[in-house]
Amino acid sequence: MRYRIAYPPGFEDGSSIPVCLVLHGHGGDEGVLGSEIALPGYLADVVGDGVPPFVLAAADGGPRFWHPRADGDDPLGMLVDEFLPLLAGRGLQTGAGRRIGLLGYSMGGYGALLFAERYPALVAACAVGGPAIWRSYGHARRESASAFDSAADWSRYDVLANGSALAGVPIRVDYGVHDPFAASMPALIAALPAEAHVRSAPGCHDSTFWRSVAPAALTFVGHAFAQVPL
């Protein structure tokens, strides 16, 4: 499993600070922490401006959606059972009693919300950009045949049906008004707790838009860590 870790300035391997997992989109990998969205640079900026320091960590979850599959592949389980313990072994704050942040884009936005629904006690905050969410199995099947194995699979991992599990978890959603998933955002808003922060702005489903909201999303996560007992 390939992975990357981005530390803010002044911290290095062995530093004991909180972790925000970054979940990549379809066709992506741990390179989501590369130059396209430039998250490490934005992390340095917001920490320099006074946001409590934390680490960004990304693992290669493979080419399919972030949920368990019929063939045994389980990228979500990999994060919980393998990646978080690996990070704890490097001294980071992902062990018992610690909460993590989540940041995800497109397919990774869906995955971050699913993670938060499945493991709310582990999550300090979840911020997503342009989450890849469909309103029905038929819609998902038409747009991405590999996203779900069956109608039953869709029902099991439909984040719209399980939004109540996010009660008490700080949630931020940013999407561009020209994002093809914008049509699903009213359904997502209805599913999320009333206190969730959902914002639309000019933009599309691309790295240009995600860069535009990255400082605010990272600030949201960092401030949430400051509110969680560590």
N, C-alpha and C positions, 0 to 999 in steps of 0.2 A: 504494500500500500504506500503510495507516494503522498507526501504531505509537505506543507510549508507552515512556518511560524513567523509572524512579524511582530517584533518587539518595538515599543515606543522608545525614543531616545533616552538614554540613561539606564536602560535595562538590558539584560542579556540572558543567555541560557543559564538556568538555575535560579533566576529571579522568581520570587513568590508573589505573583499578581494574578488577578482574575483573567478569565479566558472568554473570548467571544468566538464561537465557531462560525465560519463563513461557508455557506453551502452554494456550490456553483450551479449554473444553469445547464440546460441540455447541450451536450457536445463539449462541455467544459471539464475542468479538473482542478487540481490544487493551484493551478495558475491563475485562478480568480484573485489571488493575492499578488498578481503581476502588475504590469504597467497599464493594462487596458482600463481598469476602473481606478487604479492608483490608490487603493485603500491604505497601504502602509504610509504613504505620504500624508494622506488626510488624517490618519491616526496620529502621526507626529504633530500635525497642526493643532488638532483639538486638545491633545494632552498639553501642548505648549501653551494653549489658551486657558488651562486650568481644569480640564476634564480629568477626573481620576484615572490613572493609568491602567491599561489592560492590554492583553495580547490578542492578536488575531491569529486564528489557526484554521487551516483548510486541508481537507483530505480529498483524494480522488474517489468519488462515490460511484464512478462508472457512468455509462451513457443513458441509463434508464431512470425513471422517477424514484424519488427518495422514499420508497416504502418496500416492505418485504414482498418477494415475488414467489410465484408458484414453483419455480425451479430451485428455490433455496437461497437465492441471492437476497441479501438484506443490508442495504447500505445504511439504513437508519440504525439497525442493531450494531453495525460496525462502529458507528460514532459513539454509541453508549458503552458497548462492551469492549472495544479495542482502543479507539482513539482517545477518549477521555482518560482511561487508565495510563496510556502512553504519556499523555501530557502531564498527568500527576507525577509520573516517574521522573519527569524533567523539573519537578519542583513547582509546577504551576498549580493554581487553586482550582482543581477539578475533583478533589476527593470527597469523602463523606462529609455532608453538611455544607458543601460549597455549591453555589449556583453559578450558572454560566449565562452568557449572552448568546443570542442567535442573530445572524444576519444572512439573508439569502436573496438571490435574484432569479426571477423567472421560475424555472423548475426548482431552483434552490429556495425561492420564496415559498412555494408550496411546501417543500420539505421542512423549512424552518417552522412554519405554522403547524405541520403535522407533528414534528418533534415536540413543540410546546404543548399540543393537545395530549400527546401520549405521556409526556414526562413533565407536567407543569411544576412539580416540586423541585425540579432541577434548574428551572429557568428564571433568571433575574429580569430579562427583557428580551423581546423578539422584535426585530425591525426588518421589514421586507420591501423589496422594490419590484414592482410589476409582477406579482406572483402569478404563476401559470395555473389558473383555476378555471374549470369548466362547470357549468350548471347542471349537467346531466351526463350519464355514461355515454349516451348516443353522441352528444356533442364532443366529448373527449375522444371517442373512437374515431370520429370523422377527422378531427384535427391532429391526433397523434395515436396511431394504432398501437404503439408500444408502451403507452403510458400506464395502462391497466390491463391485467390478464383476462378479466371477465367482468360482467355486471356485478357479481358478488364481490370481486376484488375492489371495484369502484366503491361500492357501498361501505366496505370495511374501512377504506382509507379516504373517504370523502371529507375534506376539512370543513365544508359548509354544514354538514350534518352534526358535527361535533364541536362547534364553536363554544358551547357552554363550558367546555373543559378549560377554557382560557380565562375564566373568571379569576381576577386577582393577578394575572400576568400582564405587565405593561406591554402593549402591542402598538407598533407603528407601521403603517402601510403607506408607501408612496407609489403613485403611478402616473404615467403621462396620459394626457387626454386623448392622444392618438395611439395609445397602446392597444393592440388587438384584444387584450384581456380586460380592457376598461369596461366592456359590456357586462362582465361578471362581477364588477366591484360593488354594485348595489346589493347583490346577493351576499357578498362577503361582509359588507357593512351590517346587514341584517343579522348575520350569524355571529358576529363578534360581540363581545361585551360592550355596553354603551360607552364605557370610558376609553375604548380604543381610539387611537389617533390615526385617522385616515385622511390623506391629503392628495389632491390631484393638482397637477401643474402642467404647463405646456411641455410637450415632449413625447417621445416614442418608447418603444421597447428595446432600448439599446444602452450601450455604455455611456453615451453622452448624457442621457437623462440620469443614469445611476450615479455618475460623477457629480452631477448637480445637487443631488440630495445626500451624498455620502457624508459630508460634515455633520449635517443635522441628525442623520441616523446614528453615527458613531457617538455623537454627544448624548443622544437619547439613551443608548446602551450604557455609556460611562456614568451618567447621572443615576441610572437605575442601580448600578453596582454600589453607589454610595448610599443607597437607601436600604440595602440588603445586609443583614448581619453576616460577617465573614468569620 
